[in-house]
Amino acid sequence: MLDVAKSPPAAMALRPSEYTAALIQVLRRRPECVRGAKVLEMGCGSGVVLAALGAMGAASLSGIDIEGEAVASGRSLLRELGHDAELFHGDMWQPVAGCRFDLIVANLPHFPMEHIEVAGRLPTWSSGGADGREFLDPFIEGLADHFTAKARAVLTHNAFVDIERSRRLAARHGLGLTILASVLVHIAAEKLALMTPSVLLAEEGKSIHRYGPHVFADFHIVEISPLGTQD
Ligand SMILES: C[S@@+](CC[C@H](N)C(=O)[O-])C[C@H]1O[C@@H](n2cnc3c(N)ncnc32)[C@H](O)[C@@H]1O
């Protein structure tokens, strides 16, 4: 059995976050979207989201990650759990050009900060560049080309990286955005210190909440699907 506490540092760097937990929770509440679906996870990391989707009866599991260690670790987890998955080592949509999926999930790096290692994670884990949107934008822009007719994407979305901008971007590609759930997450002082100052200034008191030394932020689990197919 995989024991993360006794595993090498790569497994610790890939430990699932509160964002991943919330994503899995929302997906577990929507079994009808998962059962029999051809699934892709963008930025599959540890592979745990794919493992959850495999356990829920997805028809096929594919994943992409820019980190070779993540791909190796995800393959090993999924094999150990008896899931037949295809994991690609690559950048964003490039490994699945021309492929379409029924369900695309993602917990992308989209914290507004430069590419710096934080809390024992790889620099590619959280950083979404100065405005946090370096991966979010191309992800949303590529969805329509990778959707089957009745597909949807379910992703984590920090409230402080402008959800209305994501909505407008999705609409330009004929897609609608719906918030499925909202969660409050603690932001460690070490991570907050790295946040792009203009984002912190603009969002404190809105989506970022400070109580003395303790800081929390809102994030959402959103669904993006072809306009007119929203529940
Ligand atoms: C916040 S982590 C989420 C991982 C996964 N959901 C989990 O809980 O293990 C983001 C993942 O995106 C990957 N990533 C970063 N940039 C990427 C890119 N350009 N293309 C594909 N994956 C990328 C990172 O390596 C990391 O594994």
The ligand as a Tripos MOL2 file, in Angstrom:
@<TRIPOS>MOLECULE
LIG
   27    29     1     0     0
SMALL
NO_CHARGES

@<TRIPOS>ATOM
      1 C1         -1.9830   22.4140   -7.8980 C.3       1 LIG1
      2 S1         -1.2280   21.0430   -8.6710 S.3       1 LIG1
      3 C2         -2.6110   19.9130   -8.7690 C.3       1 LIG1
      4 C3         -2.2530   18.4650   -8.8690 C.3       1 LIG1
      5 C4         -3.3210   17.4110   -8.6710 C.3       1 LIG1
      6 N1         -4.6740   17.8610   -8.8510 N.3       1 LIG1
      7 C5         -3.1440   16.7750   -7.3040 C.2       1 LIG1
      8 O1         -3.8730   17.0860   -6.3940 O.co2     1 LIG1
      9 O2         -2.2150   16.0090   -7.1400 O.co2     1 LIG1
     10 C6         -1.0030   21.6010  -10.3240 C.3       1 LIG1
     11 C7         -0.3250   20.6120  -11.2520 C.3       1 LIG1
     12 O3         -0.2250   21.2070  -12.5640 O.3       1 LIG1
     13 C8          1.0120   20.8290  -13.1400 C.3       1 LIG1
     14 N2          1.3560   21.8000  -14.2070 N.ar      1 LIG1
     15 C9          1.9120   23.0250  -14.0600 C.ar      1 LIG1
     16 N3          2.0780   23.6110  -15.2660 N.ar      1 LIG1
     17 C10         1.6050   22.7340  -16.1910 C.ar      1 LIG1
     18 C11         1.5150   22.7790  -17.6230 C.ar      1 LIG1
     19 N4          1.9340   23.8220  -18.3220 N.pl3     1 LIG1
     20 N5          0.9700   21.7090  -18.2470 N.ar      1 LIG1
     21 C12         0.5520   20.6180  -17.5310 C.ar      1 LIG1
     22 N6          0.6330   20.5270  -16.1830 N.ar      1 LIG1
     23 C13         1.1430   21.5790  -15.5170 C.ar      1 LIG1
     24 C14         1.9710   20.8200  -11.9710 C.3       1 LIG1
     25 O4          3.1220   20.0550  -12.2310 O.3       1 LIG1
     26 C15         1.0910   20.2290  -10.8450 C.3       1 LIG1
     27 O5          1.2160   18.8310  -10.7700 O.3       1 LIG1
@<TRIPOS>BOND
     1     1     2 1
     2     2     3 1
     3     2    10 1
     4     3     4 1
     5     4     5 1
     6     5     6 1
     7     5     7 1
     8     7     8 2
     9     7     9 1
    10    10    11 1
    11    11    12 1
    12    11    26 1
    13    12    13 1
    14    13    14 1
    15    13    24 1
    16    14    15 ar
    17    14    23 ar
    18    15    16 ar
    19    16    17 ar
    20    17    18 ar
    21    17    23 ar
    22    18    19 1
    23    18    20 ar
    24    20    21 ar
    25    21    22 ar
    26    22    23 ar
    27    24    25 1
    28    24    26 1
    29    26    27 1
@<TRIPOS>SUBSTRUCTURE
     1 LIG1         1 GROUP 0 **** ****
